[in-house]
Amino acid sequence: GRNSIHPLEPSMDPMDTPRTTSARWLDLAAIGLPLALISAGGMIYCVWPDFYLKYILMPTMREYQAVEIITFACSVSAGLVAAVAYRKIFCGRPAAGNAVRRLGPSLIVMSVCTSSLFLGGEEVNWGQTFMQWGTPLTDVAPETNLHNRDDTIISIQALGSVYLVGLFFVLPLLWALRKRTKIPDDPSGFSIAIPRWSVVTAAGIAFAWKQFKEIYLLVVGKNEARSSVFYNQFVEQLNEQKEMLFAVALLMLSIQFMVHLKQQTTPASDK
């Protein structure tokens, strides 16, 4: 029925300490997986750079390597999982009440679905990577995507960064400030769409890892850094790793939606 996902407990804050085994595993994966990917990539490059460049990430063939494949797989998976969550949340929305409370959670989840699928499509150039179709010689970009083009009205990469900051940092902050006002829990289950602390941490790791490049350039110096093998083979491509880590964060957030749906519809005695 329409009320099937309403909370059976009086409060379920996404920033709370985990209450279920599924939530604990989610927290472990959300923090552990990004750190494991960063550590594995760094160690492989240090120990076996040829293997890293052949299979993990190299600018000239990255579309067929591990980082891009993981980014595509995680983003598409995130989109599909979020689509399932959206259907459940939308069908279970309250029949009456404030429009923001009724539609807000499902709109947030739908944005995660569409942005994740968009990221996945962009990563494989909407199929060009596999189908190998060409682009007109007069085109400003040799690939069929938007995020590498310079002729768009708004930078797609900048727009994406704004969205990710809003989703993973601004939204949880606003929710936390709301809770401090001691307003009663939202009966519509709005909290189900708020990234929990571990997912916020996963997104924070992605942003922080990208800053390693800026720190490296600042410490070593731009001219010296850009003439080094380490910079050109590893550091210069950290933006691709950042995209991978954000794809992981989006997947963790989509799984969180499903975990919280299960938590809200399962009696406390069964958890």
Backbone bond lengths (Angstrom), bond angles and torsions (degrees), N, CA, C in turn:
res aa  C-N    CA-C-N  psi(-1)  N-CA   C-N-CA  omega(-1)  CA-C   N-CA-C  phi
1 G - - - 1.445 - - 1.507 111.00 -
2 R 1.345 117.15 176.51 1.449 122.19 -176.95 1.522 111.97 -63.92
3 N 1.351 116.77 -26.41 1.461 119.46 -175.37 1.514 112.63 -100.08
4 S 1.326 117.61 18.66 1.459 121.31 -172.02 1.509 114.06 -68.69
5 I 1.345 119.68 -19.89 1.457 119.22 -177.25 1.514 112.27 -107.09
6 H 1.324 117.43 8.46 1.452 118.15 179.52 1.514 110.34 -64.84
7 P 1.316 119.34 141.86 1.450 122.52 -175.95 1.514 112.14 -59.27
8 L 1.315 116.44 138.01 1.444 121.38 173.85 1.515 110.53 -92.58
9 E 1.319 117.17 -9.45 1.451 122.14 175.36 1.521 108.79 -109.11
10 P 1.351 118.63 153.18 1.451 120.54 -177.05 1.505 114.00 -67.67
11 S 1.328 118.34 -22.01 1.457 120.13 -176.81 1.506 110.29 -149.40
12 M 1.339 116.43 138.39 1.461 120.68 176.83 1.517 107.63 -150.07
13 D 1.316 115.13 85.10 1.450 121.40 -176.92 1.519 109.08 -88.29
14 P 1.344 119.48 129.34 1.467 121.27 -178.36 1.515 113.07 -64.73
15 M 1.328 117.92 -18.79 1.452 120.00 -179.49 1.528 111.94 -91.01
16 D 1.352 116.43 -1.91 1.462 120.22 -179.35 1.522 111.63 -69.49
17 T 1.342 115.58 166.37 1.450 121.58 171.70 1.525 108.68 -60.96
18 P 1.335 119.04 138.36 1.458 121.22 -177.69 1.520 111.80 -55.39
19 R 1.331 115.99 141.75 1.446 120.26 -179.21 1.521 112.32 -114.24
20 T 1.292 118.64 -7.04 1.449 121.60 -178.21 1.522 109.69 -130.79
21 T 1.318 114.44 161.19 1.458 119.50 176.55 1.526 110.80 -61.88
22 S 1.331 116.61 -40.10 1.468 120.51 179.65 1.522 111.36 -61.25
23 A 1.341 116.47 -40.85 1.463 120.12 179.70 1.518 111.23 -67.21
24 R 1.320 116.66 -36.69 1.471 119.59 178.44 1.519 110.84 -66.38
25 W 1.326 116.81 -41.58 1.467 120.00 177.15 1.519 110.95 -65.20
26 L 1.324 116.52 -36.74 1.455 120.64 177.23 1.520 110.82 -61.63
27 D 1.332 116.46 -45.83 1.466 120.24 179.21 1.526 111.19 -61.13
28 L 1.326 115.94 -42.43 1.460 120.38 179.80 1.525 111.01 -63.28
29 A 1.333 116.70 -43.65 1.464 120.40 -179.62 1.516 111.77 -69.20
30 A 1.341 117.11 -40.42 1.466 121.08 -176.19 1.523 111.70 -63.54
31 I 1.313 116.94 -34.50 1.466 120.27 179.59 1.525 111.43 -92.65
32 G 1.319 116.03 -41.17 1.462 119.85 -174.98 1.514 114.57 -72.53
33 L 1.333 117.83 -38.40 1.462 120.10 -176.50 1.527 113.01 -65.21
34 P 1.342 120.08 -47.46 1.473 118.58 177.06 1.524 112.97 -60.80
35 L 1.327 116.37 -41.71 1.466 119.55 179.16 1.525 110.95 -65.25
36 A 1.316 116.67 -37.82 1.469 120.19 179.27 1.526 110.76 -66.85
37 L 1.318 117.65 -40.80 1.472 120.77 179.58 1.524 111.31 -65.44
38 I 1.334 116.58 -42.24 1.465 120.15 178.24 1.522 110.77 -64.03
39 S 1.332 115.97 -46.60 1.469 120.84 -178.29 1.518 111.27 -64.15
40 A 1.319 116.19 -43.66 1.462 120.15 -178.95 1.521 110.95 -63.50
41 G 1.331 116.62 -44.55 1.461 119.65 179.54 1.512 112.37 -62.33
42 G 1.323 116.16 -44.71 1.462 120.03 179.65 1.515 112.59 -63.95
43 M 1.329 116.44 -44.00 1.472 120.07 -178.76 1.528 111.46 -67.26
44 I 1.338 116.31 -40.51 1.460 118.85 179.28 1.525 110.36 -62.79
45 Y 1.330 116.61 -41.79 1.472 118.31 179.82 1.526 110.72 -64.62
46 C 1.326 117.21 -41.61 1.471 120.30 -177.93 1.526 112.21 -67.65
47 V 1.330 115.88 -38.44 1.466 120.44 -175.42 1.526 112.10 -87.40
48 W 1.307 116.51 -39.08 1.465 120.96 -173.41 1.522 109.62 -141.37
49 P 1.309 119.32 72.07 1.471 122.04 -175.28 1.524 114.08 -59.63
50 D 1.326 117.22 -34.90 1.462 119.20 179.05 1.531 111.28 -63.20
51 F 1.319 116.40 -40.56 1.467 121.02 177.67 1.523 109.85 -64.45
52 Y 1.329 116.31 -42.72 1.466 121.37 179.24 1.525 110.41 -58.53
53 L 1.310 116.79 -48.32 1.464 120.59 -177.42 1.528 112.55 -69.84
54 K 1.314 116.82 -27.98 1.467 119.98 -178.23 1.522 112.51 -82.86
55 Y 1.360 116.77 -36.31 1.454 119.74 -171.98 1.532 115.13 -119.66
56 I 1.319 118.22 -23.37 1.471 120.23 -173.79 1.527 111.76 -96.56
57 L 1.334 117.06 -58.96 1.460 119.03 -177.50 1.519 111.35 -165.90
58 M 1.317 115.06 121.15 1.452 122.07 171.96 1.526 107.56 -144.83
59 P 1.338 118.95 135.10 1.466 121.64 -171.85 1.524 114.75 -51.86
60 T 1.325 117.99 -39.81 1.466 119.89 -172.07 1.518 114.35 -78.32
61 M 1.339 118.50 -14.15 1.468 120.05 -178.05 1.526 112.02 -142.75
62 R 1.324 117.59 27.71 1.457 121.23 -171.97 1.528 113.59 -66.65
63 E 1.348 117.80 -25.15 1.463 119.80 -178.59 1.522 112.56 -60.96
64 Y 1.326 117.01 -21.08 1.460 120.68 -177.23 1.528 111.65 -110.22
65 Q 1.324 117.27 15.39 1.460 120.84 -175.96 1.524 111.59 -112.27
66 A 1.335 115.64 174.28 1.460 121.91 -167.94 1.525 113.62 -59.21
67 V 1.341 118.09 -44.16 1.458 120.49 -176.02 1.522 111.09 -60.86
68 E 1.325 116.85 -47.06 1.469 120.48 -179.26 1.526 111.16 -68.91
69 I 1.316 117.33 -36.81 1.468 120.50 179.55 1.527 110.06 -65.88
70 I 1.325 117.01 -43.26 1.467 120.78 177.95 1.528 110.42 -63.35
71 T 1.331 116.57 -42.13 1.465 120.41 178.21 1.519 110.93 -59.20
72 F 1.312 116.60 -47.17 1.467 121.23 -179.57 1.522 110.78 -63.76
73 A 1.331 116.71 -48.15 1.462 120.51 -177.08 1.526 111.90 -62.43
74 C 1.336 116.70 -43.70 1.468 120.32 -178.53 1.522 111.48 -68.94
75 S 1.325 117.33 -41.57 1.465 119.91 -177.55 1.525 111.57 -68.26
76 V 1.319 117.74 -43.02 1.466 120.16 178.33 1.528 110.36 -66.64
77 S 1.330 117.09 -41.51 1.467 120.51 177.25 1.529 110.47 -61.35
78 A 1.337 116.29 -41.84 1.466 120.72 178.02 1.518 110.71 -60.41
79 G 1.331 116.75 -43.53 1.451 120.39 179.53 1.520 112.67 -62.39
80 L 1.325 117.09 -42.15 1.463 120.90 -178.85 1.522 111.59 -69.32
81 V 1.333 116.94 -42.39 1.467 120.17 178.41 1.524 110.64 -65.39
82 A 1.335 116.68 -41.56 1.460 120.45 178.42 1.523 111.13 -64.56
83 A 1.328 117.57 -33.68 1.466 120.66 178.10 1.529 110.71 -63.37
84 V 1.324 116.33 -41.49 1.469 120.43 177.05 1.529 109.95 -64.31
85 A 1.338 116.32 -44.22 1.460 120.07 179.23 1.522 111.07 -62.78
86 Y 1.336 116.03 -39.83 1.473 120.52 179.55 1.522 110.61 -59.38
87 R 1.298 116.54 -44.92 1.472 119.81 -178.74 1.523 110.40 -61.04
88 K 1.318 116.81 -44.42 1.468 120.54 -179.42 1.524 111.25 -65.11
89 I 1.333 116.81 -43.24 1.462 120.54 -177.77 1.526 110.85 -70.18
90 F 1.334 117.08 -41.93 1.457 120.62 -178.45 1.528 110.77 -66.49
91 C 1.311 116.88 -41.99 1.468 119.90 -180.00 1.525 111.55 -69.13
92 G 1.319 117.57 -25.50 1.454 120.94 -178.60 1.507 114.60 -99.34
93 R 1.346 117.08 11.24 1.460 119.85 -177.53 1.530 110.68 -67.01
94 P 1.333 118.06 154.42 1.466 120.70 177.55 1.524 110.96 -60.85
95 A 1.320 116.67 145.59 1.459 121.22 -178.28 1.522 112.05 -76.98
96 A 1.326 117.63 -21.03 1.459 120.67 -177.69 1.522 109.15 -143.31
97 G 1.330 114.65 165.66 1.458 119.41 178.37 1.508 112.54 119.65
98 N 1.328 115.12 -173.37 1.454 121.63 -178.91 1.527 110.87 -58.72
99 A 1.353 116.50 135.53 1.466 120.89 -176.57 1.517 112.22 -61.58
100 V 1.337 116.77 -37.89 1.467 120.15 179.57 1.521 110.13 -63.18
101 R 1.321 116.49 -43.33 1.464 120.01 -179.89 1.520 111.72 -68.42
102 R 1.327 116.58 -35.54 1.462 119.71 -177.88 1.524 112.36 -74.84
103 L 1.327 116.35 -41.05 1.461 120.33 -172.13 1.523 113.77 -106.73
104 G 1.336 117.81 -18.04 1.458 121.27 -176.31 1.519 114.63 -53.39
105 P 1.343 118.56 -52.83 1.475 119.20 -178.95 1.526 113.45 -58.04
106 S 1.339 116.68 -45.09 1.465 118.79 -178.03 1.528 111.63 -68.62
107 L 1.335 117.53 -32.18 1.462 120.10 177.84 1.526 111.23 -68.55
108 I 1.326 117.19 -39.31 1.466 120.43 177.04 1.522 110.20 -62.99
109 V 1.329 116.35 -45.61 1.465 120.57 -179.59 1.529 110.27 -64.83
110 M 1.332 117.26 -39.34 1.466 119.61 177.87 1.526 110.94 -64.08
111 S 1.331 117.75 -36.74 1.467 120.05 178.21 1.519 110.66 -64.48
112 V 1.329 117.20 -36.83 1.467 120.80 176.92 1.522 109.86 -65.89
113 C 1.317 116.55 -40.92 1.467 121.31 178.59 1.526 110.85 -60.67
114 T 1.327 116.68 -52.95 1.461 120.14 -175.59 1.527 112.38 -68.85
115 S 1.329 117.52 -39.52 1.469 119.72 179.92 1.519 111.14 -67.63
116 S 1.324 117.30 -36.32 1.468 120.64 178.82 1.526 110.97 -66.83
117 L 1.323 116.22 -44.94 1.463 119.84 178.87 1.526 110.80 -66.30
118 F 1.328 116.56 -35.71 1.464 119.94 176.88 1.527 110.19 -63.81
119 L 1.341 117.07 -44.16 1.466 120.88 177.90 1.519 110.64 -59.70
120 G 1.333 116.50 -44.07 1.461 119.59 179.01 1.518 112.06 -62.75
121 G 1.330 117.08 -42.32 1.452 120.53 178.40 1.512 112.64 -63.77
122 E 1.327 116.36 -41.82 1.454 120.57 178.91 1.522 111.64 -64.34
123 E 1.317 117.16 -36.49 1.467 120.89 -177.43 1.522 112.00 -63.41
124 V 1.320 117.21 -32.85 1.469 119.79 179.91 1.529 110.45 -107.41
125 N 1.344 116.11 19.55 1.467 121.77 177.80 1.526 111.64 53.24
126 W 1.346 114.39 38.36 1.461 122.42 177.69 1.532 112.31 55.65
127 G 1.328 114.76 35.62 1.456 120.85 175.68 1.514 114.64 104.67
128 Q 1.321 117.34 -14.69 1.461 120.36 -178.12 1.522 111.71 -61.93
129 T 1.332 116.13 -33.95 1.470 120.42 179.71 1.526 111.17 -57.52
130 F 1.330 116.60 -37.55 1.468 120.58 -177.52 1.520 112.35 -93.76
131 M 1.337 116.58 -38.22 1.461 120.53 -175.52 1.531 112.95 -85.03
132 Q 1.342 115.75 -18.73 1.465 121.74 174.15 1.535 113.86 61.80
133 W 1.351 116.65 35.27 1.458 116.63 174.83 1.517 110.54 -78.04
134 G 1.299 117.39 155.83 1.456 121.73 -177.69 1.519 111.86 -92.74
135 T 1.324 115.73 170.92 1.463 122.06 175.50 1.523 108.54 -121.09
136 P 1.338 117.93 151.56 1.473 120.24 -179.68 1.519 111.95 -56.12
137 L 1.315 116.95 144.86 1.462 121.17 -179.81 1.521 111.72 -63.48
138 T 1.332 116.44 -23.57 1.466 120.20 179.80 1.516 112.68 -83.64
139 D 1.336 117.40 -6.73 1.456 120.37 -178.19 1.525 109.70 -70.56
140 V 1.356 115.36 145.79 1.464 119.47 -178.43 1.522 111.90 -78.20
141 A 1.323 117.65 -14.10 1.460 121.10 179.78 1.526 109.11 -129.36
142 P 1.330 117.58 135.74 1.460 120.43 -178.45 1.524 113.08 -79.07
143 E 1.339 118.10 -5.89 1.450 121.85 -177.16 1.523 110.50 -120.44
144 T 1.332 115.85 153.80 1.461 121.06 -179.44 1.525 109.75 -86.93
145 N 1.307 116.38 76.70 1.461 120.68 175.46 1.522 109.12 -151.30
146 L 1.312 115.78 172.17 1.458 121.36 -178.85 1.526 113.21 -104.19
147 H 1.333 116.71 -28.77 1.471 118.02 -171.82 1.528 113.61 -75.00
148 N 1.325 118.49 -13.09 1.468 120.70 177.07 1.527 113.28 -103.67
149 R 1.315 116.62 5.97 1.464 120.42 -178.37 1.532 110.40 -90.18
150 D 1.319 115.30 148.18 1.460 121.58 179.24 1.526 112.47 -105.41
151 D 1.346 116.66 -3.19 1.457 119.14 -174.69 1.527 113.75 -103.45
152 T 1.335 117.75 11.62 1.455 120.39 177.51 1.526 110.15 -80.79
153 I 1.324 116.23 150.86 1.464 120.99 -178.96 1.522 110.62 -61.08
154 I 1.318 115.46 -43.07 1.466 121.90 178.10 1.517 108.30 -121.05
155 S 1.318 117.32 136.74 1.458 121.25 178.01 1.522 109.78 -62.88
156 I 1.326 116.62 120.65 1.460 120.87 -179.93 1.523 110.64 -64.60
157 Q 1.326 117.41 -37.13 1.456 119.98 178.80 1.523 111.36 -65.52
158 A 1.346 116.63 -41.64 1.468 120.18 178.22 1.524 110.49 -65.87
159 L 1.327 116.25 -41.62 1.456 120.70 178.97 1.526 110.62 -62.59
160 G 1.319 116.05 -41.12 1.457 120.19 177.54 1.512 112.49 -63.55
161 S 1.330 116.43 -40.42 1.468 120.22 178.70 1.521 111.23 -63.49
162 V 1.331 116.17 -41.83 1.471 120.22 178.04 1.526 110.06 -61.80
163 Y 1.329 116.60 -43.54 1.469 120.36 179.37 1.527 111.24 -61.55
164 L 1.319 116.76 -45.46 1.464 120.51 -177.89 1.523 111.78 -65.34
165 V 1.326 116.86 -40.33 1.472 120.11 176.51 1.523 109.95 -62.57
166 G 1.328 116.20 -44.25 1.456 119.62 179.50 1.518 112.49 -63.23
167 L 1.333 116.50 -43.02 1.461 121.42 -177.07 1.523 112.49 -69.02
168 F 1.339 116.27 -48.44 1.465 119.78 -170.87 1.529 114.33 -91.18
169 F 1.326 117.71 -18.70 1.463 119.05 -175.34 1.529 113.59 -123.63
170 V 1.335 117.27 -49.20 1.459 119.92 -177.78 1.526 111.00 -68.86
171 L 1.321 117.52 -45.34 1.459 121.24 -178.80 1.533 112.50 -60.79
172 P 1.341 119.57 -49.49 1.467 118.76 176.07 1.535 113.14 -62.38
173 L 1.344 116.79 -34.26 1.465 119.84 178.73 1.522 110.39 -65.36
174 L 1.327 116.80 -45.68 1.468 120.09 178.39 1.523 111.00 -61.58
175 W 1.332 115.68 -38.97 1.462 119.18 178.46 1.526 110.61 -65.18
176 A 1.327 117.10 -42.28 1.466 120.41 179.17 1.521 111.29 -63.35
177 L 1.322 116.91 -40.66 1.457 120.23 178.47 1.524 110.47 -66.08
178 R 1.315 116.07 -35.66 1.456 119.94 177.29 1.519 110.73 -62.96
179 K 1.310 116.50 -42.14 1.461 119.98 -178.86 1.531 111.20 -64.72
180 R 1.315 117.53 -32.71 1.467 120.56 -179.41 1.517 112.36 -70.32
181 T 1.319 116.84 -18.37 1.462 119.76 178.40 1.517 111.40 -78.90
182 K 1.344 116.56 -3.56 1.464 123.21 178.31 1.535 112.63 63.92
183 I 1.335 115.91 25.73 1.459 119.23 172.33 1.532 107.75 -69.95
184 P 1.316 118.97 137.51 1.474 120.28 -179.50 1.517 111.83 -56.19
185 D 1.321 115.89 154.38 1.466 121.05 179.87 1.520 110.87 -54.33
186 D 1.302 115.47 140.47 1.454 121.87 -179.43 1.529 109.28 -67.14
187 P 1.321 118.64 117.92 1.463 119.68 -177.39 1.514 113.66 -68.17
188 S 1.322 118.16 -15.83 1.465 120.27 -178.88 1.521 112.41 -82.70
189 G 1.329 118.39 -2.26 1.452 120.14 179.96 1.512 113.38 75.69
190 F 1.337 117.51 33.44 1.460 121.66 -178.51 1.522 111.25 -58.71
191 S 1.324 116.67 -29.60 1.467 120.91 -175.54 1.522 112.88 -62.81
192 I 1.328 117.23 -18.17 1.462 120.00 -177.86 1.526 111.97 -63.61
193 A 1.353 117.17 -24.60 1.465 121.49 -176.88 1.516 113.35 -96.32
194 I 1.330 118.34 1.80 1.458 122.07 -177.79 1.529 109.64 -91.39
195 P 1.349 118.83 124.11 1.475 120.01 178.09 1.528 111.37 -56.57
196 R 1.326 116.91 131.82 1.456 120.62 178.22 1.526 109.56 -79.09
197 W 1.304 116.24 170.98 1.470 121.97 -170.49 1.524 112.72 -57.86
198 S 1.329 117.77 -37.66 1.464 120.26 -177.33 1.529 111.35 -70.70
199 V 1.333 116.84 -35.38 1.464 120.69 178.59 1.532 109.93 -71.60
200 V 1.321 116.51 -38.32 1.466 120.66 174.22 1.529 109.78 -60.20
201 T 1.325 116.25 -41.02 1.468 120.58 178.14 1.525 111.09 -62.72
202 A 1.335 117.20 -40.30 1.465 120.77 178.59 1.527 110.82 -60.24
203 A 1.333 116.42 -43.27 1.464 119.79 177.65 1.526 110.67 -67.04
204 G 1.328 117.05 -36.79 1.460 120.74 177.60 1.520 112.20 -62.94
205 I 1.330 116.18 -37.44 1.464 120.66 177.48 1.528 110.05 -62.71
206 A 1.334 116.60 -40.05 1.471 120.61 179.22 1.523 110.98 -62.05
207 F 1.329 117.32 -46.84 1.458 120.80 178.45 1.528 111.30 -63.97
208 A 1.328 116.55 -43.20 1.461 120.73 -177.36 1.524 111.62 -64.77
209 W 1.343 117.11 -39.79 1.465 120.38 -178.65 1.518 111.30 -64.57
210 K 1.338 116.25 -36.04 1.460 119.76 177.45 1.527 111.10 -63.21
211 Q 1.342 116.95 -31.17 1.461 120.80 -178.32 1.525 112.67 -70.88
212 F 1.339 116.48 -15.97 1.468 119.16 177.13 1.526 110.56 -58.48
213 K 1.317 116.31 -36.37 1.465 120.68 179.02 1.523 110.48 -62.40
214 E 1.334 116.99 -45.89 1.464 120.65 -179.27 1.526 111.13 -65.92
215 I 1.322 115.93 -39.21 1.459 119.95 178.92 1.525 110.81 -65.63
216 Y 1.335 115.35 -41.38 1.463 120.17 179.38 1.527 110.81 -61.73
217 L 1.324 116.70 -44.78 1.461 120.62 178.70 1.528 111.36 -64.00
218 L 1.314 116.76 -36.64 1.462 121.02 -179.40 1.525 111.22 -69.22
219 V 1.321 116.42 -41.95 1.465 120.74 -176.63 1.527 111.33 -75.48
220 V 1.317 116.85 -46.75 1.462 121.29 -174.95 1.523 111.89 -82.67
221 G 1.325 116.34 -32.13 1.460 120.55 -174.39 1.510 110.15 101.89
222 K 1.327 117.60 137.08 1.453 121.06 -173.47 1.528 112.70 -62.14
223 N 1.308 117.18 -45.78 1.469 119.64 -176.85 1.520 111.91 -64.29
224 E 1.323 115.91 -46.08 1.464 119.63 -178.91 1.522 110.86 -69.09
225 A 1.333 116.49 -39.54 1.462 120.13 -178.48 1.521 111.18 -63.77
226 R 1.311 116.72 -44.71 1.459 120.76 -175.34 1.520 113.22 -73.17
227 S 1.290 116.57 -8.37 1.465 120.18 174.78 1.525 111.82 -100.12
228 S 1.335 116.69 -0.06 1.461 120.04 -177.88 1.526 111.05 -93.23
229 V 1.315 116.18 149.35 1.459 122.13 178.79 1.527 110.27 -66.23
230 F 1.329 117.07 -42.20 1.461 121.45 -178.02 1.529 111.01 -59.35
231 Y 1.321 116.48 -42.71 1.465 119.42 -179.66 1.531 110.76 -65.48
232 N 1.314 117.23 -48.68 1.453 120.95 -175.03 1.525 113.31 -69.77
233 Q 1.316 116.77 -31.31 1.453 119.18 -177.93 1.524 113.21 -89.91
234 F 1.331 117.41 -28.11 1.463 119.69 -173.13 1.529 113.06 -123.02
235 V 1.317 117.27 -60.54 1.468 121.40 -171.65 1.520 111.57 -64.36
236 E 1.311 117.43 -41.26 1.459 121.34 -174.28 1.528 112.58 -62.00
237 Q 1.341 116.40 -23.80 1.466 121.20 -177.79 1.527 113.38 -98.22
238 L 1.333 117.61 15.68 1.464 119.42 -177.46 1.524 112.41 -65.51
239 N 1.309 117.90 -22.58 1.459 119.19 178.05 1.530 110.92 -63.40
240 E 1.340 116.38 -34.31 1.463 119.77 177.19 1.525 110.37 -67.02
241 Q 1.334 115.89 -38.06 1.459 119.17 176.66 1.522 111.37 -67.07
242 K 1.340 116.47 -35.64 1.461 120.02 177.39 1.522 110.33 -61.99
243 E 1.329 117.29 -42.23 1.466 120.67 177.94 1.528 110.31 -61.98
244 M 1.317 116.84 -39.97 1.461 120.54 177.22 1.521 110.86 -61.31
245 L 1.337 116.99 -44.76 1.459 121.20 -177.90 1.523 111.41 -66.88
246 F 1.320 117.55 -34.53 1.457 119.74 176.47 1.523 110.85 -70.92
247 A 1.320 117.46 -34.40 1.458 120.07 175.20 1.528 109.88 -62.48
248 V 1.319 116.63 -39.92 1.468 121.19 176.08 1.526 109.74 -63.15
249 A 1.336 117.48 -44.21 1.464 121.16 179.70 1.528 111.02 -61.83
250 L 1.330 117.39 -40.89 1.467 120.71 177.69 1.528 110.96 -64.59
251 L 1.330 116.93 -38.35 1.465 120.18 177.10 1.522 110.48 -65.08
252 M 1.330 117.33 -42.61 1.460 120.80 178.20 1.529 111.00 -62.50
253 L 1.329 116.58 -38.56 1.466 120.23 179.09 1.527 110.39 -66.70
254 S 1.317 117.26 -40.85 1.462 120.45 178.46 1.524 111.20 -64.12
255 I 1.326 116.09 -40.91 1.469 119.54 176.15 1.522 109.91 -65.02
256 Q 1.335 117.18 -36.70 1.465 120.52 177.27 1.527 111.01 -58.28
257 F 1.339 117.05 -41.52 1.461 119.84 177.92 1.532 110.55 -54.73
258 M 1.331 116.06 -45.94 1.459 120.20 -178.26 1.525 111.56 -68.96
259 V 1.338 116.46 -38.65 1.468 120.41 177.88 1.517 110.68 -62.39
260 H 1.332 116.82 -42.99 1.459 120.46 -178.72 1.528 111.04 -71.69
261 L 1.329 117.13 -33.56 1.462 119.50 174.20 1.523 110.48 -61.02
262 K 1.310 115.94 -44.29 1.461 120.64 178.71 1.515 110.13 -64.24
263 Q 1.329 116.96 -41.12 1.456 120.86 -178.41 1.524 111.20 -66.29
264 Q 1.330 116.61 -36.01 1.454 120.19 -178.02 1.519 112.61 -76.09
265 T 1.320 117.82 -21.63 1.453 120.63 -176.55 1.515 113.17 -107.87
266 T 1.343 116.64 2.75 1.459 121.22 179.30 1.516 109.70 -108.01
267 P 1.320 118.51 125.63 1.462 120.12 177.06 1.522 111.25 -56.53
268 A 1.323 117.11 147.59 1.459 122.56 -176.59 1.518 111.53 -56.02
269 S 1.334 117.48 -33.18 1.468 120.68 -177.36 1.517 112.12 -69.58
270 D 1.366 116.72 -18.83 1.470 119.85 -178.66 1.500 113.54 -96.20
271 K 1.341 118.93 -2.42 1.467 121.55 -174.09 1.516 111.19 -83.38
